[in-house]
Amino acid sequence: MAKVEKEYQHYVPKFYLRFFSDNTRSIGTYIFKERKFIDQAALTSVGGKKFLYGEDGKIENWFAELESTWNKIIGKIIEK
């Protein structure tokens, strides 16, 4: 089995998180287990988990294709 390029797989898509970010690279987040707020957490480490959709990358890649369409649609809605 080939190694997946994207180990950390998001259940909240990064494109969606960017709409809540001032700089498109980070977002404020709260870590409940540690009872700690992080003012600028990297989008690459928020809203996901390692190998959430499996190690073969099939589902992750399928979501990536869909997300490009969703990004355009949601972006237009927010714009208006």
PyRosetta script that sets phi, psi and omega in degrees:
from pyrosetta import init, pose_from_sequence

init()
pose = pose_from_sequence("MAKVEKEYQHYVPKFYLRFFSDNTRSIGTYIFKERKFIDQAALTSVGGKKFLYGEDGKIENWFAELESTWNKIIGKIIEK")
pose.set_psi(1, 133.5)
pose.set_omega(1, 179.6)
pose.set_phi(2, -75.1)
pose.set_psi(2, 148.0)
pose.set_omega(2, 178.4)
pose.set_phi(3, -73.2)
pose.set_psi(3, 136.9)
pose.set_omega(3, 179.4)
pose.set_phi(4, -75.7)
pose.set_psi(4, 136.7)
pose.set_omega(4, 178.3)
pose.set_phi(5, -67.3)
pose.set_psi(5, -37.5)
pose.set_omega(5, -174.9)
pose.set_phi(6, -106.7)
pose.set_psi(6, 91.5)
pose.set_omega(6, 178.0)
pose.set_phi(7, -67.6)
pose.set_psi(7, -46.3)
pose.set_omega(7, -178.8)
pose.set_phi(8, -85.1)
pose.set_psi(8, 113.4)
pose.set_omega(8, -175.1)
pose.set_phi(9, -113.7)
pose.set_psi(9, 130.1)
pose.set_omega(9, -172.4)
pose.set_phi(10, -87.4)
pose.set_psi(10, 135.9)
pose.set_omega(10, 168.4)
pose.set_phi(11, -92.4)
pose.set_psi(11, -18.2)
pose.set_omega(11, 167.8)
pose.set_phi(12, -112.3)
pose.set_psi(12, 111.1)
pose.set_omega(12, -175.1)
pose.set_phi(13, -57.8)
pose.set_psi(13, 142.0)
pose.set_omega(13, 179.5)
pose.set_phi(14, -58.7)
pose.set_psi(14, -38.0)
pose.set_omega(14, -179.5)
pose.set_phi(15, -59.8)
pose.set_psi(15, -35.0)
pose.set_omega(15, 179.5)
pose.set_phi(16, -71.3)
pose.set_psi(16, -42.4)
pose.set_omega(16, 178.5)
pose.set_phi(17, -61.4)
pose.set_psi(17, -33.7)
pose.set_omega(17, -179.4)
pose.set_phi(18, -59.7)
pose.set_psi(18, -29.0)
pose.set_omega(18, 178.5)
pose.set_phi(19, -66.5)
pose.set_psi(19, -16.0)
pose.set_omega(19, -179.7)
pose.set_phi(20, -108.3)
pose.set_psi(20, 11.2)
pose.set_omega(20, -176.6)
pose.set_phi(21, -112.2)
pose.set_psi(21, 139.6)
pose.set_omega(21, 176.5)
pose.set_phi(22, -75.3)
pose.set_psi(22, -30.6)
pose.set_omega(22, -173.7)
pose.set_phi(23, -117.4)
pose.set_psi(23, 5.0)
pose.set_omega(23, 179.5)
pose.set_phi(24, 64.5)
pose.set_psi(24, 7.4)
pose.set_omega(24, 178.4)
pose.set_phi(25, -120.7)
pose.set_psi(25, -19.0)
pose.set_omega(25, -177.3)
pose.set_phi(26, -144.7)
pose.set_psi(26, 164.2)
pose.set_omega(26, -177.9)
pose.set_phi(27, -151.9)
pose.set_psi(27, 150.7)
pose.set_omega(27, 174.8)
pose.set_phi(28, -71.4)
pose.set_psi(28, 140.2)
pose.set_omega(28, -179.4)
pose.set_phi(29, -147.9)
pose.set_psi(29, 153.3)
pose.set_omega(29, 179.0)
pose.set_phi(30, -115.5)
pose.set_psi(30, 129.3)
pose.set_omega(30, 177.9)
pose.set_phi(31, -100.2)
pose.set_psi(31, 105.3)
pose.set_omega(31, -174.7)
pose.set_phi(32, -62.8)
pose.set_psi(32, -42.7)
pose.set_omega(32, -178.3)
pose.set_phi(33, -59.0)
pose.set_psi(33, -34.5)
pose.set_omega(33, -178.3)
pose.set_phi(34, -100.1)
pose.set_psi(34, -4.0)
pose.set_omega(34, -175.8)
pose.set_phi(35, 49.4)
pose.set_psi(35, 54.8)
pose.set_omega(35, -173.0)
pose.set_phi(36, -139.1)
pose.set_psi(36, 135.9)
pose.set_omega(36, 175.4)
pose.set_phi(37, -100.3)
pose.set_psi(37, 134.3)
pose.set_omega(37, 175.2)
pose.set_phi(38, -114.5)
pose.set_psi(38, 120.0)
pose.set_omega(38, -175.3)
pose.set_phi(39, -68.4)
pose.set_psi(39, -39.5)
pose.set_omega(39, -178.0)
pose.set_phi(40, -132.8)
pose.set_psi(40, 80.2)
pose.set_omega(40, 176.0)
pose.set_phi(41, -87.9)
pose.set_psi(41, 136.8)
pose.set_omega(41, 179.7)
pose.set_phi(42, -62.6)
pose.set_psi(42, 135.4)
pose.set_omega(42, 178.8)
pose.set_phi(43, -58.7)
pose.set_psi(43, -27.1)
pose.set_omega(43, -179.4)
pose.set_phi(44, -68.7)
pose.set_psi(44, -14.2)
pose.set_omega(44, -177.1)
pose.set_phi(45, -120.5)
pose.set_psi(45, 16.9)
pose.set_omega(45, -178.5)
pose.set_phi(46, -118.7)
pose.set_psi(46, 139.2)
pose.set_omega(46, 172.5)
pose.set_phi(47, 72.2)
pose.set_psi(47, 39.0)
pose.set_omega(47, 179.2)
pose.set_phi(48, -163.9)
pose.set_psi(48, -168.5)
pose.set_omega(48, -177.5)
pose.set_phi(49, -163.6)
pose.set_psi(49, 153.8)
pose.set_omega(49, -179.8)
pose.set_phi(50, -64.0)
pose.set_psi(50, 130.1)
pose.set_omega(50, 176.6)
pose.set_phi(51, 50.4)
pose.set_psi(51, 41.1)
pose.set_omega(51, 179.3)
pose.set_phi(52, -55.5)
pose.set_psi(52, -41.4)
pose.set_omega(52, -177.1)
pose.set_phi(53, -103.5)
pose.set_psi(53, 15.2)
pose.set_omega(53, 178.4)
pose.set_phi(54, 103.5)
pose.set_psi(54, 168.5)
pose.set_omega(54, -175.1)
pose.set_phi(55, -92.3)
pose.set_psi(55, -9.0)
pose.set_omega(55, -177.9)
pose.set_phi(56, -82.8)
pose.set_psi(56, -14.3)
pose.set_omega(56, 175.9)
pose.set_phi(57, 80.7)
pose.set_psi(57, -2.5)
pose.set_omega(57, -176.3)
pose.set_phi(58, -63.8)
pose.set_psi(58, -50.1)
pose.set_omega(58, -178.6)
pose.set_phi(59, -69.3)
pose.set_psi(59, -42.2)
pose.set_omega(59, 179.1)
pose.set_phi(60, -58.4)
pose.set_psi(60, -44.2)
pose.set_omega(60, 179.5)
pose.set_phi(61, -67.9)
pose.set_psi(61, -36.2)
pose.set_omega(61, 177.3)
pose.set_phi(62, -63.6)
pose.set_psi(62, -45.6)
pose.set_omega(62, 176.8)
pose.set_phi(63, -61.0)
pose.set_psi(63, -39.6)
pose.set_omega(63, -179.8)
pose.set_phi(64, -58.4)
pose.set_psi(64, -40.5)
pose.set_omega(64, 177.9)
pose.set_phi(65, -64.6)
pose.set_psi(65, -45.2)
pose.set_omega(65, 179.9)
pose.set_phi(66, -64.9)
pose.set_psi(66, -38.8)
pose.set_omega(66, -175.9)
pose.set_phi(67, -63.9)
pose.set_psi(67, -29.6)
pose.set_omega(67, 178.2)
pose.set_phi(68, -65.4)
pose.set_psi(68, -36.6)
pose.set_omega(68, 176.5)
pose.set_phi(69, -70.6)
pose.set_psi(69, -45.6)
pose.set_omega(69, -179.3)
pose.set_phi(70, -61.0)
pose.set_psi(70, -38.5)
pose.set_omega(70, -179.6)
pose.set_phi(71, -59.1)
pose.set_psi(71, -44.8)
pose.set_omega(71, 179.5)
pose.set_phi(72, -63.8)
pose.set_psi(72, -44.5)
pose.set_omega(72, -177.6)
pose.set_phi(73, -66.0)
pose.set_psi(73, -50.0)
pose.set_omega(73, -178.3)
pose.set_phi(74, -66.1)
pose.set_psi(74, -37.8)
pose.set_omega(74, 176.8)
pose.set_phi(75, -59.1)
pose.set_psi(75, -41.6)
pose.set_omega(75, 178.5)
pose.set_phi(76, -67.6)
pose.set_psi(76, -38.2)
pose.set_omega(76, 179.2)
pose.set_phi(77, -64.4)
pose.set_psi(77, -45.7)
pose.set_omega(77, -179.7)
pose.set_phi(78, -65.4)
pose.set_psi(78, -37.4)
pose.set_omega(78, 179.7)
pose.set_phi(79, -59.5)
pose.set_psi(79, -38.6)
pose.set_omega(79, -177.2)
pose.set_phi(80, -85.9)
pose.dump_pdb("model.pdb")
